[in-house]
């Protein structure tokens, strides 16, 4: 079943599709949207019901049945799910180094089309996301180029080589939300133990 996402982070075109850039670092937002007759699911509100959802300025303004369009663009969501923005905690945006496979704009647009408003990108890029400068740079580029919120999982070990830990505290301060060598096992048990201890000490999720 396809999902139609409704929430403060979703950007839509006037035809209800994914957003396109509206100038450097900006994305178009439909000012007044009425999503009609979808199955609204919001676990935080213990809500699962067929309702209309009114969105103004990118935020949910009203829930109800048979709401008056009042000049809104109307999207027929019958048979679809309407949820808060979903989160994908494991994506590969391939930035830097392999943008012929994916990039922040294309990956972000694909996420938005599926109802995902937040993603966590993995560090197995070229070069890996194993230092503060790369993490900060990627977060800055994501704000410019992606229609969804992008969080960064930093590398657990330098170069993803499993021999030397990265600077967890500094990476967290730079905005990393987790540490992982994504797909590469840390074979050194002592290094993994240190990683667990250091990650816990700075309250950084991982190693994963």
C-alpha positions as a LaTeX table, in Angstrom:
\begin{tabular}{lrrr}
\hline
Residue & $x$ (\AA) & $y$ (\AA) & $z$ (\AA) \\
\hline
Unk1 & 0.00 & 0.00 & 0.00 \\
Unk2 & 1.34 & 3.42 & $-0.89$ \\
Unk3 & 1.71 & 5.92 & 1.93 \\
Unk4 & 0.84 & 9.59 & 1.81 \\
Unk5 & 2.84 & 11.45 & 4.43 \\
Unk6 & 1.43 & 14.49 & 6.18 \\
Unk7 & 3.46 & 16.59 & 8.57 \\
Unk8 & 5.64 & 19.58 & 9.13 \\
Unk9 & 8.65 & 18.22 & 7.24 \\
Unk10 & 6.97 & 17.07 & 4.02 \\
Unk11 & 7.42 & 19.42 & 1.06 \\
Unk12 & 4.96 & 19.01 & $-1.81$ \\
Unk13 & 4.54 & 20.36 & $-5.29$ \\
Unk14 & 1.22 & 21.86 & $-6.19$ \\
Unk15 & 0.28 & 18.53 & $-7.79$ \\
Unk16 & 1.07 & 16.62 & $-4.59$ \\
Unk17 & 4.37 & 15.17 & $-5.81$ \\
Unk18 & 7.88 & 15.59 & $-4.47$ \\
Unk19 & 9.23 & 19.09 & $-4.19$ \\
Unk20 & 11.71 & 20.72 & $-6.53$ \\
Unk21 & 14.17 & 23.47 & $-5.62$ \\
Unk22 & 12.68 & 26.95 & $-5.41$ \\
Unk23 & 16.02 & 28.74 & $-5.31$ \\
Unk24 & 19.30 & 27.97 & $-3.58$ \\
Unk25 & 18.70 & 26.00 & $-0.40$ \\
Unk26 & 14.90 & 26.45 & $-0.60$ \\
Unk27 & 12.03 & 24.05 & $-1.32$ \\
Unk28 & 8.49 & 24.89 & $-2.37$ \\
Unk29 & 5.77 & 24.32 & 0.23 \\
Unk30 & 2.07 & 24.16 & $-0.61$ \\
Unk31 & 0.54 & 26.82 & 1.63 \\
Unk32 & $-2.93$ & 25.29 & 2.00 \\
Unk33 & $-3.50$ & 21.58 & 1.40 \\
Unk34 & $-6.44$ & 19.30 & 2.27 \\
Unk35 & $-5.74$ & 15.57 & 2.28 \\
Unk36 & $-9.13$ & 13.95 & 1.92 \\
Unk37 & $-10.29$ & 10.61 & 3.32 \\
Unk38 & $-7.04$ & 8.82 & 4.09 \\
Unk39 & $-6.39$ & 6.39 & 6.95 \\
Unk40 & $-4.67$ & 8.69 & 9.45 \\
Unk41 & $-2.20$ & 6.77 & 11.64 \\
Unk42 & $-0.39$ & 8.56 & 14.48 \\
Unk43 & 0.84 & 6.30 & 17.32 \\
Unk44 & 1.81 & 9.33 & 19.43 \\
Unk45 & $-1.87$ & 10.31 & 19.53 \\
Unk46 & $-3.24$ & 6.73 & 19.65 \\
Unk47 & $-4.99$ & 7.59 & 16.39 \\
Unk48 & $-6.04$ & 5.31 & 13.54 \\
Unk49 & $-9.09$ & 6.58 & 11.68 \\
Unk50 & $-10.28$ & 7.71 & 8.26 \\
Unk51 & $-10.12$ & 11.51 & 8.38 \\
Unk52 & $-9.38$ & 14.65 & 6.42 \\
Unk53 & $-6.13$ & 16.49 & 7.22 \\
Unk54 & $-5.73$ & 20.21 & 6.65 \\
Unk55 & $-2.16$ & 21.48 & 6.26 \\
Unk56 & $-1.26$ & 25.17 & 6.29 \\
Unk57 & 2.26 & 26.39 & 5.66 \\
Unk58 & 3.68 & 22.88 & 5.88 \\
Unk59 & 2.06 & 22.05 & 9.26 \\
Unk60 & $-1.01$ & 20.07 & 10.24 \\
Unk61 & $-3.71$ & 22.59 & 11.17 \\
Unk62 & $-6.88$ & 20.51 & 11.51 \\
Unk63 & $-8.21$ & 16.94 & 11.54 \\
Unk64 & $-11.83$ & 16.01 & 10.94 \\
Unk65 & $-14.44$ & 14.54 & 8.64 \\
Unk66 & $-15.83$ & 16.29 & 5.57 \\
Unk67 & $-13.74$ & 19.42 & 6.15 \\
Unk68 & $-14.56$ & 22.44 & 3.98 \\
Unk69 & $-11.76$ & 22.88 & 1.41 \\
Unk70 & $-11.83$ & 26.66 & 1.91 \\
Unk71 & $-9.65$ & 27.30 & $-1.11$ \\
Unk72 & $-7.19$ & 24.49 & $-0.35$ \\
Unk73 & $-5.64$ & 22.24 & $-2.93$ \\
Unk74 & $-7.41$ & 18.90 & $-2.35$ \\
Unk75 & $-5.60$ & 15.54 & $-2.54$ \\
Unk76 & $-7.78$ & 12.41 & $-2.65$ \\
Unk77 & $-6.15$ & 9.97 & $-0.20$ \\
Unk78 & $-8.88$ & 7.30 & $-0.21$ \\
Unk79 & $-7.23$ & 3.92 & 0.28 \\
Unk80 & $-3.92$ & 5.51 & 1.34 \\
Unk81 & $-2.21$ & 5.98 & 4.68 \\
Unk82 & $-1.58$ & 9.45 & 6.08 \\
Unk83 & 1.13 & 9.39 & 8.74 \\
Unk84 & 3.58 & 11.67 & 10.50 \\
Unk85 & 6.84 & 11.83 & 8.61 \\
Unk86 & 8.56 & 8.44 & 8.64 \\
Unk87 & 12.24 & 7.89 & 9.55 \\
Unk88 & 14.68 & 5.67 & 7.65 \\
Unk89 & 17.63 & 5.02 & 9.94 \\
Unk90 & 19.82 & 3.38 & 7.28 \\
Unk91 & 20.29 & 5.00 & 3.88 \\
Unk92 & 23.18 & 5.36 & 1.44 \\
Unk93 & 23.32 & 8.80 & $-0.16$ \\
Unk94 & 26.82 & 8.17 & $-1.61$ \\
Unk95 & 28.05 & 11.67 & $-0.80$ \\
Unk96 & 30.97 & 12.26 & $-1.12$ \\
Unk97 & 32.56 & 10.19 & $-3.86$ \\
Unk98 & 29.89 & 8.14 & $-5.63$ \\
Unk99 & 27.25 & 10.62 & $-6.70$ \\
Unk100 & 26.81 & 8.74 & $-9.99$ \\
Unk101 & 24.89 & 6.21 & $-7.86$ \\
Unk102 & 22.92 & 8.60 & $-5.61$ \\
Unk103 & 23.14 & 12.10 & $-4.19$ \\
Unk104 & 21.45 & 14.30 & $-1.62$ \\
Unk105 & 18.81 & 15.62 & $-4.01$ \\
Unk106 & 17.86 & 12.31 & $-5.62$ \\
Unk107 & 17.99 & 10.33 & $-2.38$ \\
Unk108 & 16.03 & 13.01 & $-0.56$ \\
Unk109 & 13.39 & 13.14 & $-3.30$ \\
Unk110 & 13.01 & 9.35 & $-3.20$ \\
Unk111 & 12.61 & 9.46 & 0.57 \\
Unk112 & 9.98 & 12.20 & 0.38 \\
Unk113 & 8.06 & 10.32 & $-2.32$ \\
Unk114 & 7.74 & 7.38 & 0.09 \\
Unk115 & 6.68 & 9.51 & 3.06 \\
Unk116 & 10.08 & 9.58 & 4.78 \\
Unk117 & 10.92 & 13.04 & 6.12 \\
Unk118 & 14.08 & 12.08 & 8.05 \\
Unk119 & 16.94 & 9.79 & 7.02 \\
Unk120 & 20.23 & 8.70 & 8.58 \\
Unk121 & 23.02 & 8.31 & 6.02 \\
Unk122 & 25.78 & 5.75 & 6.42 \\
Unk123 & 29.50 & 6.66 & 6.48 \\
Unk124 & 30.84 & 4.21 & 3.88 \\
Unk125 & 31.48 & 6.97 & 1.36 \\
Unk126 & 34.66 & 7.84 & $-0.53$ \\
Unk127 & 36.32 & 9.16 & 1.56 \\
Unk128 & 34.52 & 7.82 & 4.65 \\
Unk129 & 32.71 & 10.14 & 7.06 \\
Unk130 & 35.34 & 9.68 & 9.73 \\
Unk131 & 36.21 & 13.23 & 10.78 \\
Unk132 & 34.52 & 16.43 & 11.93 \\
Unk133 & 35.07 & 18.39 & 8.72 \\
Unk134 & 33.36 & 15.77 & 6.54 \\
Unk135 & 30.42 & 15.40 & 8.91 \\
Unk136 & 29.90 & 19.16 & 9.13 \\
Unk137 & 30.29 & 19.55 & 5.37 \\
Unk138 & 27.71 & 16.85 & 4.61 \\
Unk139 & 25.18 & 18.29 & 7.05 \\
Unk140 & 25.61 & 21.73 & 5.45 \\
Unk141 & 25.23 & 20.34 & 1.91 \\
Unk142 & 22.14 & 18.38 & 2.95 \\
Unk143 & 20.44 & 21.53 & 4.19 \\
Unk144 & 21.00 & 23.04 & 0.74 \\
Unk145 & 20.17 & 20.08 & $-1.46$ \\
Unk146 & 17.83 & 17.62 & 0.25 \\
Unk147 & 14.05 & 18.07 & 0.63 \\
Unk148 & 14.13 & 15.94 & 3.80 \\
Unk149 & 16.10 & 16.14 & 7.05 \\
Unk150 & 19.42 & 14.28 & 6.79 \\
Unk151 & 21.26 & 13.01 & 9.87 \\
Unk152 & 24.78 & 11.61 & 9.66 \\
Unk153 & 26.10 & 8.37 & 11.10 \\
Unk154 & 29.87 & 8.78 & 11.40 \\
Unk155 & 32.48 & 6.08 & 10.97 \\
Unk156 & 33.38 & 4.06 & 14.05 \\
Unk157 & 36.98 & 3.56 & 12.93 \\
Unk158 & 39.28 & 5.72 & 10.86 \\
Unk159 & 39.00 & 4.84 & 7.20 \\
Unk160 & 36.52 & 2.10 & 8.16 \\
Unk161 & 39.61 & $-0.06$ & 8.66 \\
Unk162 & 38.75 & $-1.39$ & 12.12 \\
Unk163 & 42.10 & $-0.51$ & 13.67 \\
Unk164 & 41.75 & 2.97 & 15.25 \\
Unk165 & 38.65 & 4.59 & 16.72 \\
Unk166 & 37.42 & 7.92 & 15.46 \\
Unk167 & 36.92 & 10.85 & 17.87 \\
Unk168 & 33.41 & 10.07 & 19.12 \\
Unk169 & 32.94 & 13.17 & 21.27 \\
Unk170 & 34.10 & 15.51 & 18.50 \\
Unk171 & 31.92 & 13.77 & 15.92 \\
Unk172 & 28.88 & 14.07 & 18.15 \\
Unk173 & 29.59 & 17.77 & 18.68 \\
Unk174 & 29.75 & 18.13 & 14.88 \\
Unk175 & 26.26 & 16.64 & 14.58 \\
Unk176 & 26.79 & 12.90 & 14.12 \\
Unk177 & 23.90 & 10.88 & 15.57 \\
Unk178 & 25.57 & 7.45 & 15.64 \\
Unk179 & 28.80 & 5.61 & 14.87 \\
Unk180 & 29.12 & 2.56 & 12.65 \\
Unk181 & 31.47 & 0.91 & 10.20 \\
Unk182 & 28.36 & $-0.12$ & 8.24 \\
Unk183 & 28.86 & $-3.52$ & 6.70 \\
Unk184 & 32.41 & $-3.93$ & 7.92 \\
Unk185 & 32.79 & $-5.95$ & 11.13 \\
Unk186 & 35.24 & $-4.79$ & 13.78 \\
Unk187 & 37.28 & $-7.97$ & 14.17 \\
Unk188 & 39.36 & $-6.69$ & 17.12 \\
Unk189 & 37.37 & $-7.52$ & 20.27 \\
Unk190 & 39.39 & $-5.06$ & 22.34 \\
Unk191 & 38.69 & $-2.23$ & 19.91 \\
Unk192 & 34.99 & $-3.07$ & 19.90 \\
Unk193 & 34.89 & $-3.02$ & 23.69 \\
Unk194 & 36.56 & 0.41 & 23.71 \\
Unk195 & 34.07 & 1.61 & 21.12 \\
Unk196 & 31.13 & 0.50 & 23.26 \\
Unk197 & 32.57 & 2.19 & 26.35 \\
Unk198 & 33.45 & 5.45 & 24.59 \\
Unk199 & 30.13 & 5.65 & 22.75 \\
Unk200 & 28.23 & 5.15 & 26.01 \\
Unk201 & 30.36 & 7.80 & 27.72 \\
Unk202 & 29.26 & 10.47 & 25.22 \\
Unk203 & 25.72 & 9.10 & 24.80 \\
Unk204 & 26.25 & 8.35 & 21.13 \\
Unk205 & 24.20 & 5.46 & 19.70 \\
Unk206 & 26.23 & 2.58 & 18.36 \\
Unk207 & 28.41 & 0.90 & 17.51 \\
Unk208 & 25.93 & $-0.54$ & 15.01 \\
\hline
\end{tabular}
